Amino acid sequence: MKEWAKANCSKLHEKVMLAFTQLEDLQKQIQRNPTNVQLCRLERKALRKYCNLAAAERNQVRQKAGCDWLSMGDRPSAFFHHAVKERKGRKAIRILEDNQGNKLNTEAAIVTEITSYFRNLFGEDDLE
């Protein structure tokens, strides 16, 4: 199994790049000679090879990223805290525009505006 993995999975990025350049070369040849059926068959075969290798590379990268998260993300490490901080930063509302077009950029003003918007939308009685 190790020998097979070494032969088929190692240097996957290089194999993807090689398959891509081969596909490009075939496509250039087809542009010069568009009636050559043999070149079309070779292009289809090269495209299939490139797509398979690219999918394998994408899966390999996804698995490595998952392994990194599993090994480093479950502990309260610097990696974990950085990931949480980055995610929290992406989900924050930093600026909000009210009905008059004023830009609100403080947390208190944004909370007040959101609360008043939903009070007006649903009515005071519905919230209680």
N, C-alpha and C positions, 0 to 999 in steps of 0.2 A: 504494500500500500504506500509506503514511504517513497519507493522508487517511482511509482506512478504519479504521486503528488509532485515529486520533484521535477519529473519530466513534463507534466501538464499544467501545473499551477505556479511554478516559479517563473519569475521574470514575466509576469502576465502583462504588465504595462508595455514592455518592449514588444511582446507578441501582438498586442492591440495596435500599436503604432505601425508595426511592419504590415499587418493586414490592411490598415488604412492606406498606407502608401501604395500597396499593391492594387487596392481598389481604385485609388486615384489614377494610377498608371493605366489600368484597363479602361477607365472612363475617358481618359485622354485619347487612347487608341481608338475607341469607339467614335469619338468626335471626328477623328480624321477619316475613319472608314465606317460609316454608320450602317452599311449593308452587310457587314460581316457577322453572320449568325454565330459562329464559333466564339467570337469576342463577347457577344451578348450572353452566351451560356457561361463563359468564364467569369463575366462580371457578376452574374446572378450568384454563382458559387462563391465568389470573393465577398460579395455583400453578406451572404449568409454566414460566412466564416467570421467576418468583422463583427456582425451583430452578436453572434454567440460569444465571441471573446470579450466584447465590450460589456455584455450582460454579466459574464463571469467576473470581470474586473469590478464592476459595480457591486456585485454581491460580496466579493472579497473585501472591498473597502467598507461596506455596510457592516459586515461581520466584525471587522477589526474595530470599527467605531463602537459597536455594541459591546465588545469585550472591554474596551477602554472604559466605557461608562460603568459596566458591571464591576470591574476591578477597582475603579477609582471613585465612582459616583455614589456608592452606597455608604461610604464612611464620611464622617464630618471632617473632610479634608479641605485643603485650600481649593482643590479642583471642584468639589461639591459646592462650596460657598460661592465660588466665582460663577458657576453655572446657574445657581439660584439667583444671584444678583443680576446677571445678564438677562435672564428670563423675566425677572420682575421689572427691569428697566424697559424691556420691550412692551410690556403690557400696561404701562403707566399712561395716564392722561396728563400730558404736560401743559397743553394750552386748549382752552375751550372758548368758543365764541358765543356770547349770549344773544338774546333776541334783538337787541339794539345794534349789534355788530361790534361790541366791545370785546377785546381779547382778554380773557382771564388767565393768569398764569400762576396764581398762588393756590395751594391746596384748599385752604379755607373758602376762597371765592368759588372754586370749582365745585366743592361739595354743596355750598349754598345754592348755586345755580342749578345743579342737578336735582336737589331736593325740591326747590321751588317749581322746577319744570314738571316733575311728576306730581306734585301737589295740585298744580293747575290742570294737568292732564286728567287725573283721576278724581280730583275734588277732595276737600278736607275730610268729609264724612267717610269716603271709601277707604282712606288710609287707616283709620282707627278701627 
